[in-house]
Amino acid sequence: MSGGRATIGLRSGKVRSAQAGDITGIDPMAARLLNHVSVECKSYEDLHLFRGVTNDTGRLHDFWEEHREKSSKFSKAPMLIARQNGIPTVCLVPCAALMPLFGLADDCVSATLPRWGCHVVLFEAFLREARVPELESVTINRGRVYLSA
């Protein structure tokens, strides 16, 4: 029921943002990330990538739209890690929102999907390049991340 406890809580008016998404953590370093981001993980034989990019349909598109909506209910930015057979694992992050939060340069972006409002980053590159957020003051409003020093 990954993420299910948070979703069920919303139905009864309880916001369990620490349990939103597929990944949670108890270490303080995990909290520095997960206080701001809701991470969803998907692994499918076929995510309908081409159909998604060309027609805004298919599994990956639907997963992204659903996760964006759910994340906003917890005032978190969405992050979708997706794996399809035969291709590298990718990470979808909102356009411009998470790049500064993770200290990622634009050259980490493999693709930008403007109609989806996201960047596609190879997960391997994300793991290699991303930094855990250091800032104490991060505000997320409608998927946009605002940083203050």
Secondary structure, DSSP 8 states (H G I E B T S, - for coil): -TTHHHHHHHHTT---GGG-SS----SHHHHHHHTTEEEEEEEES---HHHHHHHS-SHHHHHHHHHHHHHHHTT-EEEEEEEETTS--EEEEETTTHHHHHT--GGGEEEEETTTTEEEEEHHHHHHH------SEEEEETTEEEEE-
